Amino acid sequence: MARFRFGSFVRRLRRLGVAGAASLVIVVGAAACGPGAEGKFGQELYEHSCASCHGSDLQGWIGPPLGPGSGAVELTDEQLAGATRIGPGAMPGFARLTDEQIESLVEYLRLRQQE
């Protein structure tokens, strides 16, 4: 199973240089936080707001993996919801999402973590 490799990510950022890395973070963050999440739930919401950083397969890319065997499996539903809303570290927060949207996102992650 593929795992997020911090060293590999850092090497990619170094190749981009400071300006390139900053641009990447801004573009990905803007895409993830941008308009369009209204009315989206579960898988559709994940694909719109999370996959660009955590991967469509939940195995991570810029953000850590969230799928089976990841550290996210050990988090409580409340911790996942809180992390989504607040955005720990470099992750943008998604305070605009409704409680129902976040609950559907956690349910989707739990379903995928059982695969």
Kinemage of the C-alpha trace (Angstrom):
@kinemage 1
@onewidth
@group {chain A} dominant
@subgroup {mainchain}
@vectorlist {calphas} color= white
{ca met a 1} P 0.000 0.000 0.000
{ca ala a 2} L 1.329 3.423 -0.949
{ca arg a 3} L 2.131 5.701 1.950
{ca phe a 4} L 2.826 9.400 2.085
{ca arg a 5} L 6.564 9.912 1.977
{ca phe a 6} L 7.518 13.272 3.443
{ca gly a 7} L 11.063 13.129 2.049
{ca ser a 8} L 9.778 12.541 -1.468
{ca phe a 9} L 7.333 15.431 -1.099
{ca val a 10} L 10.108 17.752 0.127
{ca arg a 11} L 12.323 16.798 -2.834
{ca arg a 12} L 9.473 17.634 -5.216
{ca leu a 13} L 9.007 21.019 -3.553
{ca arg a 14} L 12.748 21.741 -3.730
{ca arg a 15} L 12.673 21.094 -7.479
{ca leu a 16} L 9.870 23.633 -7.795
{ca gly a 17} L 11.805 26.253 -5.835
{ca val a 18} L 10.308 28.620 -3.285
{ca ala a 19} L 8.078 30.483 -5.732
{ca gly a 20} L 6.873 27.268 -7.354
{ca ala a 21} L 6.149 25.614 -4.016
{ca ala a 22} L 4.264 28.655 -2.767
{ca ser a 23} L 2.262 28.768 -5.992
{ca leu a 24} L 1.412 25.079 -5.668
{ca val a 25} L 0.128 25.555 -2.121
{ca ile a 26} L -1.912 28.606 -3.126
{ca val a 27} L -3.431 26.930 -6.197
{ca val a 28} L -4.307 23.694 -4.403
{ca gly a 29} L -5.635 25.583 -1.387
{ca ala a 30} L -7.725 27.888 -3.542
{ca ala a 31} L -9.140 24.972 -5.505
{ca ala a 32} L -10.032 23.104 -2.342
{ca cys a 33} L -11.522 26.106 -0.543
{ca gly a 34} L -13.190 27.659 -3.519
{ca pro a 35} L -16.907 27.888 -4.152
{ca gly a 36} L -18.844 24.881 -5.258
{ca ala a 37} L -19.057 22.683 -2.156
{ca glu a 38} L -22.662 23.705 -1.596
{ca gly a 39} L -24.983 20.738 -1.931
{ca lys a 40} L -22.152 18.212 -2.099
{ca phe a 41} L -21.945 15.318 0.364
{ca gly a 42} L -19.893 12.175 0.938
{ca gln a 43} L -17.834 10.995 -2.015
{ca glu a 44} L -18.719 13.980 -4.180
{ca leu a 45} L -17.634 16.362 -1.409
{ca tyr a 46} L -14.393 14.426 -0.858
{ca glu a 47} L -13.580 14.534 -4.575
{ca his a 48} L -14.292 18.271 -4.701
{ca ser a 49} L -12.597 19.421 -1.507
{ca cys a 50} L -10.135 16.764 -0.321
{ca ala a 51} L -8.812 14.593 -3.145
{ca ser a 52} L -6.478 17.266 -4.517
{ca cys a 53} L -4.363 16.954 -1.353
{ca his a 54} L -5.217 13.540 0.126
{ca gly a 55} L -5.499 11.695 -3.188
{ca ser a 56} L -8.508 10.228 -4.940
{ca asp a 57} L -7.446 6.868 -3.495
{ca leu a 58} L -7.018 8.357 0.027
{ca gln a 59} L -3.318 7.395 -0.045
{ca gly a 60} L -2.065 10.955 0.336
{ca trp a 61} L -0.121 13.369 -1.808
{ca ile a 62} L 0.376 16.852 -0.330
{ca gly a 63} L -1.729 15.861 2.667
{ca pro a 64} L -1.339 12.638 4.635
{ca pro a 65} L -3.155 9.433 3.697
{ca leu a 66} L -6.653 8.934 5.080
{ca gly a 67} L -7.390 5.421 3.828
{ca pro a 68} L -6.957 1.919 5.245
{ca gly a 69} L -3.831 1.527 7.365
{ca ser a 70} L -3.374 5.289 7.800
{ca gly a 71} L -3.205 7.200 11.057
{ca ala a 72} L -6.659 8.616 10.274
{ca val a 73} L -8.164 5.209 11.056
{ca glu a 74} L -7.183 5.696 14.710
{ca leu a 75} L -8.866 9.102 14.983
{ca thr a 76} L -12.361 9.405 16.404
{ca asp a 77} L -15.158 10.723 14.211
{ca glu a 78} L -15.088 13.923 16.263
{ca gln a 79} L -11.351 14.347 15.659
{ca leu a 80} L -11.778 13.893 11.900
{ca ala a 81} L -14.659 16.372 11.872
{ca gly a 82} L -12.659 18.888 13.922
{ca ala a 83} L -9.606 18.551 11.684
{ca thr a 84} L -11.809 19.113 8.644
{ca arg a 85} L -13.431 22.197 10.107
{ca ile a 86} L -10.288 23.801 11.590
{ca gly a 87} L -7.527 22.549 9.284
{ca pro a 88} L -4.487 21.515 11.322
{ca gly a 89} L -1.014 22.556 10.193
{ca ala a 90} L -0.841 23.563 6.533
{ca met a 91} L -4.284 22.145 5.765
{ca pro a 92} L -6.927 24.767 5.046
{ca gly a 93} L -9.978 24.718 7.297
{ca phe a 94} L -13.414 24.085 5.850
{ca ala a 95} L -15.534 26.142 8.247
{ca arg a 96} L -17.974 26.870 5.399
{ca leu a 97} L -19.127 23.251 5.323
{ca thr a 98} L -22.307 22.422 7.197
{ca asp a 99} L -22.373 19.896 10.023
{ca glu a 100} L -24.265 17.546 7.689
{ca gln a 101} L -21.589 17.843 5.009
{ca ile a 102} L -18.783 17.127 7.470
{ca glu a 103} L -20.711 14.189 8.931
{ca ser a 104} L -21.186 12.778 5.423
{ca leu a 105} L -17.480 13.221 4.723
{ca val a 106} L -16.518 11.323 7.894
{ca glu a 107} L -18.993 8.558 6.979
{ca tyr a 108} L -17.442 8.339 3.511
{ca leu a 109} L -13.908 8.111 4.966
{ca arg a 110} L -14.964 5.379 7.394
{ca leu a 111} L -16.541 3.399 4.566
{ca arg a 112} L -13.399 3.686 2.430
{ca gln a 113} L -11.157 2.808 5.407
{ca gln a 114} L -12.904 -0.581 5.632
{ca glu a 115} L -11.922 -1.540 2.063
